[in-house]
């Protein structure tokens, strides 16, 4: 025989169940809300355009620096026996009267690019050239020229010959902030010299002269056969003998000037701005500074 539940008790059970169901439905609504928003965004998101950009399409180049540099190089290379492909840049052509070898471009670089109007370009190019002198020798000279172009990514054409202009002027020399002279044979000088020998000439173990974790690798193949340290200055002052017993972690900023001897014994003067750190009683290079310290900074 089934056991009957009193009405009051049955009502209580029903109310409890209703509350539980209500809580469950409430949590479902809360959980479902973000999903509903996401689904709505996906459904309502506008369809991508039929002509969506493809990764394999060519991107138009807006500033034709390289084209202008080649034009200037061709202009400077042309002589009476060879137009140096000048017509590829300036179809109107040009007949040079220069003798072969009297003017030789060595390098070009873009200094400025302007667009005076859509599709038009004014590119300022600097060039290093070797110019033959009356004695037959060549002397290096820096020239600047402005190139006028029209066109866009798929092609350009020069509107005229390059126009020689004044190059940017050289500013006054700056003062560096390395007031202290360091002994070339002292502890800092020995570390810097050893570092330059290993770094530039491949002589000695580079890891001996660089701090742990420093990402400095030797120049390969070696740039010089020998390196001679000429001058060494530091930003930080040291008491006599202090540099020989530095505390671990002490930093010193130094600038070094050296001579690099190539295989023919020819010398190139080089400068380095370095930061060294003390470890275990010796100085190690922690980085090659991108620029030296300037006085007044």
C-alpha positions in Angstrom: 0.0 0.0 0.0 1.4 3.3 -1.0 2.3 5.8 1.7 0.4 9.1 1.2 2.1 12.5 1.6 0.1 15.1 3.5 -1.0 18.1 1.4 1.2 20.6 3.4 4.2 18.4 3.0 3.5 18.0 -0.7 3.2 21.7 -1.1 6.5 22.2 0.6 8.2 19.7 -1.7 6.7 21.3 -4.7 7.9 24.8 -3.6 11.4 23.4 -3.0 11.6 21.8 -6.4 10.3 25.0 -8.0 13.0 27.0 -6.3 15.7 24.6 -7.4 14.4 24.6 -11.0 14.3 28.4 -10.9 18.0 28.5 -9.8 19.0 26.1 -12.5 17.2 28.1 -15.2 18.8 31.3 -13.9 22.3 29.9 -14.1 21.6 28.6 -17.5 20.5 32.1 -18.6 23.6 33.6 -17.1 25.9 31.1 -18.8 24.0 31.3 -22.1 24.1 35.1 -22.3 27.8 35.4 -23.5 27.1 32.5 -25.9 24.1 34.3 -27.2 26.1 37.5 -27.8 28.8 35.6 -29.6 26.4 33.7 -31.7 24.6 37.0 -32.5 27.8 38.6 -33.6 28.7 35.7 -35.8 25.3 35.6 -37.4 25.0 39.4 -37.8 28.7 39.9 -38.9 28.7 41.4 -42.5 29.9 39.0 -45.2 33.5 39.6 -46.5 33.7 41.4 -49.7 33.8 39.3 -52.8 37.2 40.9 -53.8 39.0 40.3 -50.5 42.7 41.1 -50.7 44.8 38.0 -51.4 48.2 37.4 -49.8 49.8 36.7 -53.2 48.8 40.1 -54.7 51.6 42.6 -55.5 51.8 45.5 -53.1 52.3 48.8 -54.8 55.4 50.7 -53.7 54.5 54.3 -52.8 58.0 55.8 -52.7 60.3 54.9 -55.6 63.7 55.5 -53.9 65.4 52.5 -55.5 64.3 53.5 -59.0 65.6 57.1 -58.4 68.9 55.8 -57.2 69.4 53.6 -60.2 68.5 56.6 -62.5 71.2 58.8 -60.8 73.8 56.0 -61.1 73.0 55.6 -64.8 73.2 59.4 -65.3 76.6 59.5 -63.6 78.0 56.4 -65.4 77.1 57.4 -68.9 79.9 58.4 -71.3 80.3 59.0 -75.0 80.6 55.3 -75.8 77.9 54.0 -73.5 74.6 55.5 -72.4 74.6 53.1 -69.3 71.0 52.2 -70.0 69.8 55.7 -69.5 66.7 55.3 -71.7 65.3 52.8 -69.3 64.7 55.7 -66.9 64.4 58.7 -69.2 63.0 57.8 -72.7 63.9 61.2 -74.0 67.4 60.0 -73.8 70.7 61.8 -73.3 74.0 61.8 -75.2 76.9 62.1 -72.8 80.2 63.7 -74.0 82.3 62.5 -71.0 85.3 60.3 -71.7 85.4 56.7 -70.3 86.5 56.5 -66.7 86.5 60.2 -65.9 83.5 59.9 -63.5 82.7 56.7 -61.7 79.8 56.4 -59.2 80.6 54.4 -56.2 77.5 54.5 -54.0 74.1 56.1 -53.8 71.6 56.8 -51.0 68.2 58.4 -50.8 68.1 61.4 -48.5 64.5 62.6 -48.9 61.2 61.7 -50.7 58.4 64.1 -51.4 55.2 63.8 -53.3 54.1 67.3 -54.6 50.9 65.8 -56.0 49.4 62.3 -56.5 51.5 60.2 -58.8 54.4 62.7 -58.8 57.7 62.2 -56.8 60.7 64.3 -56.0 63.5 62.2 -54.6 66.8 63.6 -53.3 69.7 61.3 -53.9 73.3 61.5 -52.6 76.1 59.9 -54.6 79.8 59.3 -53.9 81.7 59.5 -57.2 85.4 59.2 -58.2 86.3 62.1 -60.4 89.5 62.0 -62.5 91.9 64.9 -61.8 94.3 66.6 -64.3 97.1 64.4 -63.0 95.1 61.3 -63.9 94.3 60.3 -60.3 90.7 60.0 -59.0 89.4 62.0 -56.1 86.2 61.1 -54.2 83.4 63.7 -54.2 79.9 63.8 -52.7 77.2 65.1 -55.0 73.4 65.4 -54.4 70.7 65.5 -57.1 66.9 65.7 -57.1 65.0 63.4 -59.4 61.5 64.2 -60.6 59.4 61.2 -61.4 55.8 60.3 -62.2 54.1 57.0 -61.9 53.3 54.4 -59.3 54.1 50.8 -58.3 53.9 49.3 -61.8 56.2 51.8 -63.4 57.9 55.2 -63.3 59.4 57.7 -65.7 61.7 60.6 -65.2 60.3 64.0 -66.2 63.8 65.5 -66.7 67.5 64.9 -66.1 68.6 64.8 -62.4 69.0 68.3 -61.0 72.2 68.8 -58.9 71.4 70.5 -55.6 73.3 71.4 -52.4 73.9 68.5 -50.0 72.8 68.8 -46.4 75.5 70.6 -44.5 77.7 69.0 -41.9 77.1 70.3 -38.3 79.7 71.3 -35.8 81.6 68.5 -34.1 80.1 67.3 -30.8 81.9 66.7 -27.5 81.8 63.2 -26.0 81.4 62.6 -22.3 84.5 60.5 -21.6 86.6 62.8 -19.6 89.0 60.2 -18.0 92.0 58.8 -19.8 92.6 55.1 -19.1 95.9 53.3 -19.2 96.2 51.2 -22.3 98.1 48.6 -20.4 95.8 48.7 -17.4 93.1 46.2 -16.5 90.4 48.0 -18.6 92.8 48.6 -21.5 93.9 44.9 -21.5 90.2 43.8 -21.6 89.3 46.2 -24.4 92.4 45.3 -26.5 91.8 41.6 -26.0 88.2 42.0 -27.0 89.0 43.9 -30.2 91.6 41.3 -31.2 89.2 38.4 -30.7 86.2 40.3 -32.2 87.9 41.8 -35.3 90.9 39.6 -35.9 89.8 36.2 -34.6 92.8 36.1 -32.3 92.0 34.6 -28.9 88.8 33.3 -27.3 86.1 35.9 -27.5 84.1 34.4 -24.5 87.0 35.3 -22.3 86.4 39.0 -22.8 82.6 39.2 -22.9 80.1 39.0 -20.0 78.0 35.8 -19.7 74.8 36.0 -21.6 76.1 38.7 -23.9 75.0 38.2 -27.5 78.2 39.3 -29.3 79.8 37.1 -31.9 83.1 37.5 -33.7 83.3 39.1 -37.1 83.5 36.2 -39.6 85.7 36.2 -41.6 88.1 38.3 -39.6 88.2 41.9 -40.8 91.8 42.6 -39.7 95.0 40.7 -39.2 96.1 42.9 -36.2 94.5 45.5 -34.0 96.4 48.1 -32.1 94.8 50.1 -29.3 95.6 53.8 -29.6 93.4 55.7 -27.1 91.1 54.7 -24.3 88.8 57.0 -22.3 86.1 56.3 -19.7 83.1 58.2 -18.5 83.6 57.1 -14.8 86.6 58.3 -12.8 88.8 55.8 -10.9 91.2 56.2 -8.0 94.7 54.9 -8.6 94.6 51.1 -8.6 90.8 51.1 -8.2 90.2 49.7 -11.7 92.3 46.7 -10.8 90.1 45.5 -8.0 86.5 46.4 -9.1 83.4 45.2 -7.2 81.3 42.7 -9.1 78.6 44.4 -11.1 80.5 47.7 -11.5 79.9 49.2 -14.9 82.2 51.5 -16.9 81.5 53.2 -20.1 84.5 53.6 -22.4 85.4 54.8 -25.9 88.3 53.2 -27.7 90.2 54.3 -30.8 92.3 51.7 -32.6 94.2 50.8 -35.8 93.1 47.8 -37.8 95.8 46.3 -40.0 94.6 44.3 -43.0 96.5 41.5 -44.8 98.5 44.1 -46.8 99.5 46.0 -43.7 97.2 48.9 -44.6 95.6 50.7 -41.6 92.1 51.7 -40.9 91.3 53.8 -37.9 88.2 52.6 -35.9 86.2 53.8 -32.9 84.2 51.8 -30.4 81.9 52.8 -27.6 81.7 50.0 -25.1 80.1 49.2 -21.8 82.1 46.9 -19.5 81.1 45.2 -16.3 83.3 43.8 -13.5 83.1 40.1 -12.7 85.5 38.0 -10.6 88.0 40.8 -10.5 88.2 41.4 -14.2 86.4 43.6 -16.8 84.2 42.1 -19.4 82.4 43.7 -22.4 78.7 43.6 -21.8 77.6 45.5 -25.0 78.8 47.5 -27.9 76.9 50.8 -27.4 74.9 52.0 -30.4 76.2 55.6 -29.9 78.8 57.2 -27.5 77.7 59.4 -24.6 77.5 63.0 -25.4 78.5 65.9 -23.1 75.6 67.7 -21.6 73.1 64.8 -22.0 
